[in-house]
Amino acid sequence: MVERNTPWPPGTPNWVDLAADDPAAAAEFYAGLFGWTCEHRNSTEYFVCSLAGEDVGGIGPKQPGREHRESRWTTYLATDQVEQTLEAVRAEGGRKLVGPCDIAMQGRMAIAADPNGAIFGLWQAADHVGTEQRSTPGSLVWSEALSRDHAIAKKFYLALFGYRAEEVGGYDTQYAALYVGDRPVAGTGELHPDMPKDTPPHWLPYFATGDVDTTIAQVVERGGTLGGEPLDTDFGRMAVLSDPEGARFAVIQLG
């Protein structure tokens, strides 16, 4: 979890957004939690959320035909060429779900799933490079692909972006940090055995917070839930949470 420059190198999480049943209610929840300013731009239903005038993420409605699916955060990974990356996704056993398509003059995007079914986005930046904050409370600082087959996930993402993987020991599950050059930019690991058996593979975004325990209390007070006891890690105190619609996210108080 390090400082990163823009434009983001390929394979780096460079945007995150939430597909919600009630985007306005979700925007109000996260604005209250993280101090975001959430506003519609370009006459769309999509909220762009910012901190101190810098964009940190988005909140929008679920896509037509997918209203029955769970509300979820999607992590977008930077790419220089969406179509080529999607070819690699298919070659390595993943699936294209949406796109590719242009988003005005901002960039080109697609949504895909890895072989375990964890859904992620691809973002080829044009005018919009993605998130502009770094470690400020309320900003995206990390994201990881979680599933029950660590070996398959690691093989897929290493082939997709040429990451270098470094296994992280000392925990109850297998986990690897994914490096671009000499910097860890994301992770992939096993779902914790204490998580409900029906928890689907997913990408989990981490947002920085000034105080994990205060944030937990605010989430519960506003109708969200805590997904397990907070953990003290080498990187800081963290917790996995769900918002009132059940979308999972994590918060971390950087050490």
PAVOGU-23520 format. One line per 5 residues: number of its first residue (from 1); for each residue x negated, y negated, z negated of C-alpha. Coordinates in steps of 0.5 Angstrom, whole numbers, padded with zeros to 4 digits. Example, Ala and Ser with C-alpha at 12.3 -4.5 7.8 and 13.67 -1.06 7.14 Angstrom:
1 = -0025,0009,-0016; -0027,0002,-0014;
***
This chain:
1 = 0000,0000,0000; -0004,-0006,0003; -0004,-0012,0006; -0003,-0012,0013; -0003,-0017,0019;
6 = 0002,-0018,0025; 0003,-0016,0030; 0003,-0009,0027; -0002,-0003,0030; 0002,0003,0033;
11 = 0005,0007,0028; 0006,0002,0022; 0013,0001,0019; 0014,-0006,0022; 0022,-0007,0021;
16 = 0027,-0004,0016; 0035,-0004,0017; 0041,-0002,0014; 0047,0001,0017; 0053,0000,0013;
21 = 0060,0001,0012; 0061,-0006,0010; 0055,-0010,0012; 0058,-0016,0008; 0058,-0013,0002;
26 = 0051,-0010,0003; 0048,-0016,0005; 0051,-0019,-0002; 0048,-0013,-0006; 0041,-0014,-0003;
31 = 0041,-0022,-0003; 0043,-0021,-0011; 0038,-0016,-0012; 0032,-0018,-0008; 0033,-0026,-0007;
36 = 0034,-0025,0000; 0038,-0030,0005; 0042,-0026,0010; 0045,-0029,0016; 0048,-0028,0022;
41 = 0044,-0030,0028; 0045,-0030,0036; 0053,-0029,0035; 0052,-0021,0033; 0055,-0018,0026;
46 = 0048,-0016,0025; 0045,-0020,0018; 0037,-0022,0019; 0035,-0022,0012; 0029,-0027,0010;
51 = 0025,-0029,0004; 0022,-0036,0004; 0024,-0037,0011; 0020,-0030,0013; 0024,-0024,0016;
56 = 0024,-0018,0012; 0030,-0013,0014; 0037,-0013,0017; 0043,-0010,0015; 0049,-0009,0020;
61 = 0055,-0004,0022; 0054,0003,0024; 0054,0004,0031; 0061,0006,0035; 0062,0014,0034;
66 = 0057,0014,0028; 0062,0011,0023; 0063,0018,0019; 0055,0019,0018; 0052,0017,0011;
71 = 0050,0009,0010; 0042,0009,0011; 0036,0005,0011; 0032,0006,0018; 0025,0005,0018;
76 = 0022,0003,0025; 0015,0004,0027; 0011,0000,0031; 0009,0002,0039; 0006,-0001,0045;
81 = 0011,0003,0049; 0018,0006,0047; 0019,0010,0053; 0012,0014,0052; 0013,0015,0045;
86 = 0020,0018,0046; 0016,0022,0051; 0012,0025,0045; 0018,0025,0041; 0021,0030,0045;
91 = 0014,0034,0047; 0013,0035,0039; 0020,0038,0038; 0024,0031,0036; 0030,0028,0039;
96 = 0032,0021,0042; 0038,0019,0039; 0039,0012,0041; 0036,0008,0047; 0031,0005,0049;
101 = 0034,-0002,0050; 0032,-0009,0050; 0035,-0013,0044; 0035,-0020,0047; 0028,-0023,0048;
106 = 0026,-0020,0041; 0024,-0013,0043; 0025,-0006,0045; 0028,-0001,0041; 0030,0006,0040;
111 = 0032,0011,0035; 0029,0018,0034; 0029,0024,0029; 0023,0028,0028; 0024,0036,0028;
116 = 0026,0036,0021; 0032,0031,0022; 0029,0025,0019; 0031,0019,0023; 0027,0013,0024;
121 = 0026,0008,0029; 0021,0005,0034; 0020,-0002,0035; 0016,-0005,0041; 0015,-0013,0039;
126 = 0016,-0018,0044; 0019,-0025,0041; 0020,-0021,0034; 0014,-0018,0031; 0018,-0015,0025;
131 = 0017,-0016,0018; 0013,-0022,0016; 0012,-0021,0009; 0007,-0017,0005; 0007,-0015,-0002;
136 = 0012,-0021,-0005; 0018,-0018,-0009; 0023,-0016,-0004; 0019,-0014,0002; 0018,-0008,0005;
141 = 0011,-0005,0002; 0011,0002,0004; 0015,0008,0008; 0015,0015,0008; 0018,0021,0011;
146 = 0021,0026,0006; 0023,0033,0008; 0023,0041,0006; 0017,0042,0011; 0011,0038,0010;
151 = 0007,0042,0015; 0012,0041,0021; 0013,0033,0019; 0005,0032,0018; 0004,0036,0025;
156 = 0009,0032,0029; 0007,0025,0026; 0000,0026,0027; 0001,0028,0034; 0006,0022,0035;
161 = 0001,0016,0033; -0006,0020,0032; -0006,0018,0025; -0011,0021,0020; -0008,0025,0014;
166 = -0010,0025,0007; -0007,0030,0003; -0005,0027,-0004; -0006,0031,-0010; -0003,0031,-0017;
171 = 0004,0031,-0016; 0010,0037,-0016; 0010,0036,-0008; 0006,0036,-0002; 0004,0029,0000;
176 = 0000,0026,0005; -0002,0019,0007; -0002,0017,0014; -0008,0012,0016; -0009,0008,0022;
181 = -0016,0007,0022; -0018,0006,0015; -0012,0003,0012; -0006,0008,0010; 0000,0005,0013;
186 = 0006,0010,0011; 0007,0017,0008; 0010,0024,0009; 0012,0029,0004; 0016,0034,0001;
191 = 0023,0033,-0002; 0022,0033,-0010; 0025,0040,-0012; 0030,0036,-0017; 0033,0033,-0011;
196 = 0040,0035,-0010; 0040,0041,-0005; 0044,0038,0000; 0039,0032,0001; 0038,0031,0008;
201 = 0031,0029,0011; 0030,0022,0011; 0025,0016,0011; 0025,0012,0005; 0023,0005,0005;
206 = 0020,0002,-0001; 0021,-0005,-0003; 0016,-0009,-0008; 0019,-0012,-0015; 0017,-0016,-0020;
211 = 0020,-0011,-0026; 0022,-0004,-0024; 0026,-0003,-0030; 0030,-0010,-0029; 0031,-0008,-0022;
216 = 0034,-0001,-0024; 0039,-0005,-0029; 0041,-0009,-0024; 0043,-0004,-0019; 0047,0000,-0024;
221 = 0051,-0006,-0026; 0052,-0008,-0019; 0055,-0001,-0017; 0049,0003,-0015; 0045,0009,-0018;
226 = 0038,0011,-0020; 0036,0018,-0017; 0031,0020,-0023; 0027,0018,-0028; 0022,0012,-0026;
231 = 0015,0014,-0025; 0008,0011,-0026; 0004,0012,-0021; -0003,0010,-0019; 0000,0005,-0014;
236 = 0005,0002,-0020; 0011,0004,-0023; 0017,0006,-0018; 0024,0009,-0018; 0029,0012,-0013;
241 = 0035,0008,-0012; 0042,0008,-0008; 0046,0002,-0007; 0054,0002,-0008; 0055,0006,-0001;
246 = 0049,0011,-0003; 0044,0009,0002; 0037,0011,-0001; 0031,0006,-0002; 0026,0006,-0007;
251 = 0023,0000,-0011; 0015,-0001,-0014; 0012,-0005,-0018; 0005,-0006,-0015; -0001,-0005,-0020;
***
